Amino acid sequence: MNRFLLLLKLKFLDIFAMRSLMVLLVLMPLLFGFFTGSASVSNRQPTVQLAVIDEENTPASAALLANLAQDNRMIFSVTEQEAAELLLRRTIDGVLLIKPGFTKSLADLSPGYLVYTPAPDSLVTAIAVEMICSAILPEHSRQVLLGQLETGYRQKGEPVPDDLTSRFEENLEHYLMNEARLDISFSDEPDHVTLALLLFDEYSLEVFFLSLFAVFGTISLTGQAVRQRLAATPRALLTDYGLTIITLQILGTGQVILYMASMKITMSEGLASRDLALLTVFIFLMQGLGQLFAFFPAGMRHFFSLMLLVSSAFAGGCFFHLPQRLLRFSSRFSPHGWVLSALRGNRAHPVALVLLFASLLLLAGYFWQQYQSRSTN
């Protein structure tokens, strides 16, 4: 046991001697976790934040502001100078200017009375414009219907009643609450989805980084020089092979914990043991797949492994958000797609099957290393 621990310590020292790798193991998970957690927190906040400059101050402009403020949207009534400062600090998504004459323009939607200025690099410009248009439609419809009623009275030669507007509002309210009312029953809690979605999942960057760590770590610690040095000693190759797997597994799990801790602290959430277990299995799987790259020529091994890892990560949804159906399909063939699909809770290959597959690959990798060492000697 003491010999095993000593050899394990030596294996860790070999890795710790790689300063650049240690920086990646400690610094990158913390940075990835912080940025991903910050993005998730921002994504859960109200989707659109607008500053509104109301130069008209009429009931119609107030109704527009009320419609915009629905669904927990952040709407600020500000002056022109305050709006410019908010845009400069990029704390809002855009500025809406309501010019005098807006109320009269509602009947025919005359242009020029609403001016929207998006914030630089805003990702919700199209959504904000559609939101403003949809907020105008109720008041536009109201003005059109009132105009048609007034025209009807005039065509009949009758005076327009003074209480036409109030009677119209009462009848409209009665119609909305009775004939036009829709009673919807939810079979489950409604899922409130934010408009601005993340381009990738919370674990996408970490999954890609783990695959690089597991594969390149395996290649670095099982090279030809190592095989030649250990071939002369009985069971030395098997011991070194097993210690390499254990060392990479421990270090990989440690940097997953760093990533999750950084992300969850930023999000004010607790660590998810299920996610940690799935990512640990993914490290084991990538170590097994890393044995396949031993078949490539030594000079091209890193290049081909990087190309294949990037291709698998691309197909698995590490670089952009894949629809559930497409991710379920890619999880059958891509290890990155499998772990992301499993982390989402979608249907994927059972963990036991993945562990068995990875164990077979590692076993085949050992026999290949043994064959290579004998051929070299």
Order of alpha helices (4+ residues) and beta strands (2+ residues): alpha-alpha-beta-alpha-beta-alpha-beta-alpha-beta-alpha-alpha-alpha-alpha-alpha-alpha-alpha-alpha-alpha-alpha
